[in-house]
């Protein structure tokens, strides 16, 4: 007898057992465990009721034809619509009230992300090898609102709204294209800088904008000392301050300063508003000649600026300038330090400075930079960045566990600390805190460029 | 007695006898065969057909739906995941085992007269196996499928002069889209099963008739050195066929067990949905064509895509008609065929080596990486 013939009964038995294994494997789906637990809970809750709880084991699915999605989340999230489960742990917890967003129309993944077709925890929540779009953690979830509501959303989605507002207020649009939105230059124009600001201040400001103005929207370009000096040298080319200022009386100037209501917008030594820049150190920045011009007619210098023409008589302005020159000197600096900074800028290379200005995209926010004209879009186009594929995003040498290697995490890190992934990146650092970073990330995630059926589009009123 | 009467009534009537002829006598060759790779391949073909037909009940060859159907197999359809796994692993096993079957026949020089033409049929079946596997590779419409097929179409396009046209005809367009999927599907579920089914039948029938025709001539060595169990020849006539059927059925069961076990333990690969704008780095051809991609990566598309593969195929096709020697048939590594065996072994080693290099040692930009060496991102 052949060895195969001897083995035949054994093989027949083994193949039968394996067939049972196949059937068992197909029957014993991971979701059944949750359904059994849910049924036990349901029985407990229905103990006092007249009718026993009805429960059907098996897959639950919501098919939203218009959106082309089939969400099977409710296979495990069974208590979704049952108010009795509001205090139970996930996956059974009752879903909070969702007003007009009925499950029948929107399903789950439309807002939550993740893989609706999947019926195992790892696959459904992601990310997995074949589904990188993991469910959104709570903090980024409002991005989904913009799919239907676009940018016409306010207090309904506060995080999204905040991110959207910040995106334009901080001039992100200066470098990053978003659809057809026009670029807004949010910074002051940079013409005739040599007539306006002092050399050492320019250097210090470029080196660290926030140490001069903690509330400035100017991000930190993270220049090295030499780079800051180069850029300062480039910006300060051209003739210095012109004309002479007739000296005024600082004491009268203080009165005029207070009476003219400057403190409504400006802060001096910790007092005043924060619409305009803090003036506590303004005389370390501007030449008196320039301060006079600014106060006399700010719009002539910066038409888009917020400061109005106040119509203060010239003599009062001279007194105010005298007051500012005397009082608002900022933190006392060592003479030799200042001289050293002056020297550094004087020895620096204007050409390298120009290269840096072009590379950093200063033109995104600042108009009238001499010798730098329109150079196109500087940063990546964000029109559909919320739908970017993870493989385009490089976490560099940042150690991120695989489960967090998702698009939201990447954008969050990028916004919070733009150069975190590797050296040589261009984006300046805004020093956003966690909340601000989450808000901006949420806005960017919402920029999906996905086509949504027209019946789902619902603007919630015009943006202010 | 009653059993015998029933048995006679069942099997000894005119209808049964007209439908099922008595089996032809069993040759010594058939009786002593051990590997049975041919039958194992037939088993795989049967498994592929059964699971394939079941998968067809759900699958739709539309670019916007195909991937979701695969997800349904994976998560919802009863036995969907397991049948898909079985289909995939059987197909991969069949590629390997058909090749082994051919190798065995070559090493034993069993393509000698009068079996030359059966070798040709086997050769066509091998090509059909590859075409079937390649077309099936595209059907899940995931990244692996899309970019594997992209590489294959680029290989086609690298053929001089007619390359671009060839690619256009095969894909039904300039790039992989609905037409390519439809074509792959039709070839995979209609053309290939039909052709292969017919050819397998022919192959088996020819195998038997050639065997009877050749008698002991084709296996001369057996005469001089008979196997010990061949001596008690009296029982062959009576129970050989049932023994053989039992033996082959046992092999079928072994294959079924292996395939079911593998399918329970390992899921068939599935990547993200096909996305023309996201190129995997590096994009690789299906593994069974990786050797060709590796060969092409050395430059010289004329040699890599045309001359070498076609020369090898043509040589393989014609080998029974070229080879002049008459000795060594039916014997492993017969000394008189040392040159042929060395050449063939060298070819097999190179072919497998190319596939292994392509599969394990190639990273982004098709540069060399050790398998344990991490790939740089971008």
Contacts between the chains, C-beta under 8 A, distances in Angstrom:
chain1	res1	chain2	res2	distance
A	1	B	243	7.5
A	2	B	34	8.0
A	2	B	243	6.8
A	2	B	247	5.0
A	4	B	246	7.6
A	4	B	247	4.4
A	4	B	248	8.0
A	4	B	250	3.9
A	4	B	251	6.2
A	5	B	243	6.0
A	5	B	246	5.1
A	5	B	247	5.3
A	5	B	250	6.6
A	7	B	250	5.8
A	8	B	246	5.6
A	8	B	249	7.2
A	8	B	250	4.7
A	8	B	253	7.6
A	11	B	250	5.3
A	11	B	253	4.1
A	11	B	254	6.2
A	11	B	257	6.8
A	12	B	253	6.3
A	14	B	253	7.6
A	14	B	257	5.5
A	15	B	253	4.8
A	15	B	256	5.3
A	15	B	257	5.0
A	15	B	260	7.3
A	18	B	256	7.8
A	18	B	257	5.6
A	18	B	260	4.4
A	18	B	261	6.0
A	18	B	264	7.3
A	19	B	260	6.9
A	21	B	260	7.1
A	21	B	261	7.9
A	21	B	264	5.5
A	22	B	79	7.4
A	22	B	82	5.4
A	22	B	260	5.7
A	22	B	263	7.4
A	22	B	264	6.3
A	25	B	82	6.2
A	25	B	264	5.2
A	26	B	78	6.1
A	26	B	79	5.0
A	26	B	81	7.5
A	26	B	82	5.8
A	59	B	76	5.8
A	61	B	76	7.7
A	70	B	68	7.6
A	72	B	75	7.0
A	72	B	76	7.3
A	115	B	71	8.0
A	117	B	68	6.7
A	117	B	71	4.4
A	117	B	72	7.0
A	117	B	75	6.0
A	117	B	76	7.8
A	118	B	71	7.3
A	118	B	74	7.8
A	118	B	75	5.5
A	119	B	75	4.5
A	119	B	76	6.9
A	120	B	75	7.4
A	123	B	75	7.4
A	129	B	271	6.8
A	130	B	142	6.9
A	130	B	270	5.3
A	130	B	271	5.1
A	130	B	272	5.2
A	131	B	272	6.9
A	132	B	272	6.9
A	389	B	275	7.0
A	389	B	277	7.6
A	389	B	278	4.6
A	391	B	278	5.8
A	391	B	280	7.6
A	391	B	281	7.7
A	392	B	278	7.6
A	394	B	377	5.1
A	394	B	378	5.4
A	395	B	377	7.4
A	396	B	377	7.7
